[in-house]
Amino acid sequence: MAHEATVAGGPTKLVIRNIGLLLSGVIENPILDADTVVAVNGRITAIGRYKDLDTDGATSLVDAHGSVMAPGLIDSHVHPVSGDWTPRQNQMNWIDSSLHGGVTTMISAGEVHQPGRPRDIVGLKAHAITAQRTFENFRCSGVKLHAGAPVIEPGMTELDFKELAEAGVKLLGEVGLGGVKDGAGARQMVAWARKYGIQSTIHTGGPSIPGSGLIGADVVLEADTDVIGHINGGHTALPDREIRCICEGCGRGLELVHNGNERSALFTLRTARDMGQLERVILGTDSPAGSGVQPLGIIRMVSMLSSLGDVPAEQAFCFATGNTARMRELDTGLIEVGRAADFVFMDKAQHSAGKDFLESIQLGDLPGIGMTIIDGIIRTGRSRNTPPAEKVPEVIL
Ligand SMILES: [Zn+2]
C-alpha cells in the first residue's frame, strides 16, 4: 500500500541495480549488456551500467543481487470470468497465483466460462463490454488482464463490430466456440473486426469439452485470424500435416498453450524454426481449462520448449514476452525505453543441475521467481509457487 500511496502523491523513480542478467524480450537480441534499469512513473527511462546512469532521487530502490531480470511474462490465452474467481474449478485467486508464476499481463480468448453466457447478439456484446470494463477497472493483484473478447455468432453484421470497437472492445474470443464454425462466415466477421481494430484468435483442433467442435486447417486458414489460437490443440491437436499446412499457409501468430498437446507444440516449434520464423511463436496457458489452473504454465512452457525443443533459454523467454507484445500491440513485454516497467526477477532454482540460470532452463528445470513489478510498483516478493531461487532481489528503499 505504501507504493500505491507514493504513486498518488507524486512522481516516482524506481532504480533497479546489480542485475546479473538482463533479458530483453527481443528475439533477435535477447540479452542486454546492462546491470541497471530506471523507471519514472511506471515507464522505463534508462537502461545501462549503474555508474553511467542518473540514479539520484530514487523513491524506490531494488538491489537485484545478481539475479535475472526479464520483462513480465505475458499469457496470451486465458478465460477469465469475474475478478479473481473462476467457476470452472470454482477456484479463487488463480490470477494472483499466475502472478507468482511471473505473469504480469494476460489476454482473454473469450469469457466463455461465464455461467449462462449470452449467445444472442445484443447479449454477447453487452457481456463483452462488461468484461472489458470490469477487468480494466479492477486489476487482480495488479495483473493487466485484457478482457472483453466476444465469441462471434451467426447474424452479426459489420455494424456490430463497429459498435464493439467504439465501446472499447479490442479482442475477439476464440472463433469456433460460438455458432460460427464455417470458414467463409468466420472470414467475413474477422475482417470486419480487423477493420475496426479488433484482434482475433481461433480455437484450433478438436473439441475442448463436450459442446465445442473440431476446427481443422482449412477453416483456420480461411478464417485468417491474427493469432492461430492453441495450434497445439486445447487439448486435442490436429495431425502434423495440418499443423505444417497452417504454419506454411499464413504469416499469423502461432500460439502454443500449456493446456495442449506437448508433442504438437514441439512439432510447431521445429516447423517455425525451419522456416526461420520463431518470432511468430507466442505462449498461453488456456487456463482455467479442463486441465485446471496452471499458475506456472508459462514458465513450464518456456522450460519445456527450451529443453526438448533445443531453443536457447534467452530466446524461449521471448515467446512469452516480446513476441507476444509485438503481435498483440502491447506497451509491455520488452526492456526498452518508453515501455511499461513490468518485470519479473528470476534465478536458477536451488539445487538445479544447471551451472547457471540459462543452463538450468535448458536442462528442463523451472526458474525460481524472486519478485514481480508492474508499472514500476513492486507487487510480489519471493514466489510462493516456484522452487526457491538461488539469488533473490531485495528492496533497499
Ligand atoms: Zn480453445
Boltz pocket constraint, residues with backbone or C-beta under 6 A from the ligand:
constraints:
  - pocket:
      binder: B
      contacts: [[A, 174], [A, 202], [A, 203], [A, 204], [A, 208], [A, 229], [A, 230], [A, 234]]
      max_distance: 6.0
